Amino acid sequence: MSVEHNKANEKRLYDEVYNKGNLSLIPELVSPDFVSGNNKGHEGYRQMVIAWRAAMPDIRFTIDEMVGEGDKLVYRLSGTGTGVSSLGGVDITGKKMSWTQAIFTEYKDGKVAKGVNFMDTLSLFRQAGVVPPAFAQAQEANKALVRRYFDEVLNKGNAALLDELMAEYYVMVRANGEIDNQGREGNKKMFAQTRASVPDLHVNIDEMLADGDKVVVSGNWEGTHTGLIGGIPPTGKRFKYGYTATYRVVEGKIVSGKIVADQMSMYQQLGVSPPALTQNQEANKALVRRFYEMANHVKGDVSRLQALVKELIAPEYVVHTPSGDWTLEQTLQMWNQVFTAFPDMNEKIEDILAEGDRVVTRSTATGTHKGAFQGMPPSGKPFRMSEVVVFRVAGGKLVEEWPLLDQLGMLQQLGAIPSVPSK
């Protein structure tokens, strides 16, 4: 079966079985070989649903994000409900509950056959007003586990120890919220690449705190850049930058990690631009090139101008001119006048530079005055004008523009203003 079939199947399980209580659909959607912890087969799945719905009859599950490959799915799940009894031995009567889960499933013959559930259990306990006594002991054990990961894996290079310390379905959440679900094996490969790039890598721990199943660590990464980092050739320079990492530990293994690090500082110390920043700058330059390309094909056709605006221009677009700011509507009025007056107008980019969210072009505009323009009747004369324009890009669209045009030279060429005789 396809990944899309499996996704649709999983969605039906939550929409119709969990949320609506339609237990009769379980044989259609769940494999008879289903296993999730101590829950096995159709009956085991049925008991899971019954337990949730008995504790919170108004339970509502929502799949927030789902990724699939082959016969496997991983997704983030949100749940809400009002307690009327106990859940997992904890009385939640009268409590408004909300929680998140990460679920890994495997499919067989188009039906879910295996489930691994990572749940924010501590949040549920807190909402119920309960703090299990065993949590304090568990927190210290979790801190010791994470410290071993830093001391023996990261700093001493013992990657084999990951089998003991890290769950098979380890998930890394990037600072921007993206999920990397390459698992433990994927983490091993990433670790090997990091050690190859920085053989003397050392990650120190300045502070470590534990709360429930989470361990938060802060400190510094440091080392010498002697191998490729993100495609950047070795510089031989040393670097040091700060980080904060949050790990989640379940049943003695690290199941997820989120790292926020000052990698920009590292790139600055190495004297290079971050790969992602370079990629963004190239994408921004490509966007501006596309703007000029489409503008050159307008040729007085309003539909082409509309297509340009729809594809490349943000609704909040502003042009900052020496005489004041133009809204997108005002800019379109001016462009219409220009393309009508100079239907063969063409702009050639002579140079283009990008830094951050800015793109600067130096270009040459040419055309023939064939229509009325700013009160001037058509002269039939050609013109050639130099331009420098600064664009700001956000969200893949042009949002601001600062043009500097040799309008005096153009008007002189059209005969609207006398040329100053040279001495």
N, C-alpha and C positions, 0 to 999 in steps of 0.2 A: 504493500500500500504506500501511497505518497505521503510526504510530510504534511501536505495540506489536509489530507484525509485525517491524519492523526491529530492535527490541531483542531479540526472541526469536531472530532470525537471527544477530545478533552473538554472543549467548550460545552458540548452537550451534557457532559457529566456534571458540570457545575451549574449550568443554567437550569437543567431539568431534573437531575437526581438530587443534588445537594439543596439547591434553592427552592425547588418545588416539591421535593419529596417523592418523585416518581421512581420508586425502587424497582418497578417492573422492567425498566430499561437496562438494569445492570447486566443481565446476560448478553444483551445486544452490544454493549460498549466495553465490557470488561472480560478479559480472558479467564477461562476456568483455572488457569495456572497462575493467576495473579498472586504476587507476594509483596507485602509492605510491612516490614517488621514482623510482628506476630500475627498479622492479619493475612489470611490466605484464602484464595478462591473467591467465588461469588459471595459466599456467606460472610467471609472476612470483610469484604468490601461493604457489604450490606450493614454489618455491625458498626463500621466506621461512620457511615452516614447516619445511622440511627443515633449513635452517641452524640454527634454534633447537633442534630435536630432536636434531640430530647433536652439538651442543655440550653439551646437557643432556638426555639421554634421559628423565629423570624430571621434566621441566619441568612446572610447574603454574601456570596463569594463573587469576586470580580477578578478576572485575569487581566493584569496590568500590562504585561509584556511576555511574549512567547517566542522562543527560538528553537528551530528544529534542524536536525541533520540525520539522514538515514532513518533508523527506527527509534531515535531518541528525541525527547523534547525536554526543554528546561524553561520554566516560566516563573514570573513573580505573581503572587496571589495576594489579594487584600480581602479581609473578612470583617464583617460587622454583625452584631446581634445583641439581643437583650437576654441576660441569663434568667432562667426560671428554676434551675437546680444546680447540680455540681458538674464540673468538667475536669476529668483527670484527678478526681479526689479533692478538688478545690471548689468551695461554695461560691458561685457567682450570681446567686439569686438577686434580681433587681439591678444588676450592674449592666451598664451600657458598655459593651466590649468592642474593641477594634484591634486588629493585628495584621501582620504581614508574614508571608511564607515564601520559601523558594522550593519548588518541586522539580525533581528529576524523574522522568518516566521513560520506560522502554516499551515498545510495542511489538506484538507478535500476531501475525495474521489479521492486522487491522484493529486489534483490541489492546487496551493497556494491560501489560503483563507484569510490570514492576514499578514500584514507586518508592522514592526516597524523599523524605520531607524534612526541610530545615525551617523551623518555626521560631518566631520571636516569643518564646515561652515566658521569658522574664517579664515582658510587657503585660502579658495576661495576668501573671501573679500580682503585679503591681496594681493593675486596674481592679483586681479583686481584693486588694488590701492585704495581701499575704506575701511574706518574705520567707521562703523555706530556710530552716536552720542550716541545711547542708550547703547552701549557696556560698557561705563564707569559706568553707573548706574547699569547695570546688573552685572558687575564684583564685585561691592561692595555687592550686594545682594547675589551673589554666595559665597563670603567670609563669610558672616554672616551665610549662610546655613551650610557651612562646619564647622564653629566654633561651631554651635549648635550640630552638629554631635559629635564633640570631647567632648564638655562640658557636654552634657546631656546623650548621648548614651555611649561613651567609658568610661568617668570618673564617671558618676553617675549611669550607668547601666540601663537606661531607654530604653530597647530594643523595646518597643511598639512604640517609636517615629520613628523607621525606616520606618514604613508605610507612614509617612508624608515626610520624608527626602530622601528616597531612592527609585529609580525606581524598578518596579517589575522585570525587566530584567537586573538588575545590573550585571556588568561584572567586575571581578577582573583580572588584568593582572599581572602575577608574574614577578619577576625581570629577569627571564630567557626567558620571552616572552610567556610562556604558558598561555592559557586562561582558567579561571575557571568561567564557566557560570551557577553556581548554583543559581543565582538570589538573590533576596532579602531574600527569605526564607532560602536559604542556608547560607547567610551571618548571619542571626539570629542564626542559629545553631552553626556556627563557633564562633560567639560572646559569646554565652552561654558557650561553652566549654572553651573559653579563660578566662571568668570571674570566672568559677569554678576552673580553675587552678591557677589563680592569682586574688583573691577576692579584693585585695587593689590596683588593676591596676590603674595607673595614666599616662596619655599621655599629656605632655605639648607641647605647641606651642611656639617655639622660633621666628619663622618667617613665614609669610604668604604673598604670592604674587598671583595676579590674572591677567590673560591675556585671553581675549575672554571668552570662556566657560570653561577654565581650572583654577584650583586653586592648587597652589603648597604650601605644608606645610612641615616644618622641625622642629625637636625637639627631645624629648627623651621619650621612654617607660620605666617605672619602676614599680617595685612591688616585692612581695614575692612569691616564688615558693612553694605553698602549695597543689597543685594538679598535675595530670598528664599533661605533656607537650610533645606531640609527642611520647607518650609511656614511657617517662622518669618519674619514681616515684618522688614524692615531696622530695625536699632537705631541705626545710625550709630556703633557702638562698635568700637574696635580690639581685636584678639585676637592671642594668640601661644600656640602649643602645640607640644609635641614629637612626633616621629614616628620610627619605624624602618620601613624598607621593604626588602623582599628581592625582587630582580628576577632573572629567568632569561633568558639571552640565547642564542639558537641561530641560527647562520648569519647573524650580524650584525643580528639583530632581537630586540627584547624580546618574549618569548612569554608571560610570566606575571609577575604582581606580587602580593605580599602586603604590605599596609600595616597596621601597628599604630600607632594614634595616640591621644593623650590628648584626644579630642574633648570629654570631659566638662569639661575645663578651659576649652575654648572656650565652651561653653554657660554655664558659671559666669561667665566674663568678660562675656558678653553679657547676663547676668541672666535667662536663660530656662531652661526645662526641655527636655531632649532629646526629640525627637518620639517615639522608641521608648519612652522611659521613660513619657511621657504616655500612649502607647497601652497599655503594660503596666498602668498604674494604672487606666485605664478598663476594661480586661479584668478586672482583679482586682475592681473594684467591681461589674461585671456578674456575676461569679461569686458574690459575696456576696448580691447581690439575688436571684439564682437560688436560693440556699440558703434565704432567707426565704420565697420564693414556694413552694418545694417543701415546706418545713416547715408552711406554713399549709394545705397540702392533705393532710397526713397523716391528720388526723381519726381517729386511732386505728387506721388501716390499717397493719399491720406491713409489707406488701409495698411500700407507698409509702415508708415509712421506709428500707427496704432499698435502694430505687431511689435515694433521696437520697444515701445513703452511697456507693453504687457510683459515682455520677456526680460527686460533689463532694468527697468526703472521702478523704484519704490514709490508708493503713493505719497510719501512725505518728502519727496525730492525737492531740494531747494538749490537754486543757482544764486551764488553771491556775486553780484556785479558791483562795479564802482558806484553806480547810481542807486543801488538798493538790492534787496533780495527779491527773487522771483519764485512764486509757487510753481508747482508742476503745471497747473492750468495756464499760468502766464507764460511759462517756458514753451508750452505747446503752441500757443498763439504766435510767439516769435519764430519758432521752428517752421510753422506753416508759412509765414511771410517769407522766410529765407528760402525754403525749398520751392516756393512759387516764383519768387523773383529770380532764383538761380537754379533752374531745374537740372542743370548738368554739374552741379556743385560736387566736388570731390575733395576729401581730406586725406592726406597721406601722413602717416605717423613717421616722423624722422627719428625719434628716440622715445623710449618708454622706461620709466623707473618705478619701483614699488618699495615701500617700507611700511610695515604695520598694515593699517587699513587704508593707506593712501596710495594712489597711483598718479604719477605725473607724466604727461605727454608733451612732447614738442612736435608740432605738426605744421603742415603747409596746406592751406585751403586754396583751391582754384575753382573758377566758374565763369559763366557769362551772364551779364545783366540782361535778362530777357523779359522781366516783369517789373511792375511798380514795386519800389522798396523805400519805405519811410518817406513817402511823398515824392520820390524821384521817379520820373517816367523811365521806361526801359531805354538804355543807351546802346545795347548790343555790344558793349565793351567787355573784354575779359579782365579778370583781376587775379592777383596772387597775394595771399595774406599769410603772415606767420602767426602762430598761436602757441601759447603755453597754457595748459589746463591741468588743474589739480582735482582729482576725483576722490571721494570717500566711499568705500564699499562696506556694506553691512548685510549679513544674511544673504549673500549672493546677489545683491542688487546695488545699483548706484543710488546713493542717498543724498549726496551733496556734490556741488561742483563750484570751483573758483576759476573762471576763465580770464585770460589776459590776451586780448586780440589787438592786432595792429589795424584798428578800424580807420584811423586817419589815412594810412597808406592805401587802404582799399577805396575809400571815398575819393582820394586824389586820382587813383587809376580810373575810376568811373566818371571823372570830370565834375563831380559835385563840389569839390574844393580845389582851388588852384594849387598847383604844386609850388613849393618854395624853390626858386631858381638857385642852382648851385653857383658859388662864386668861382 
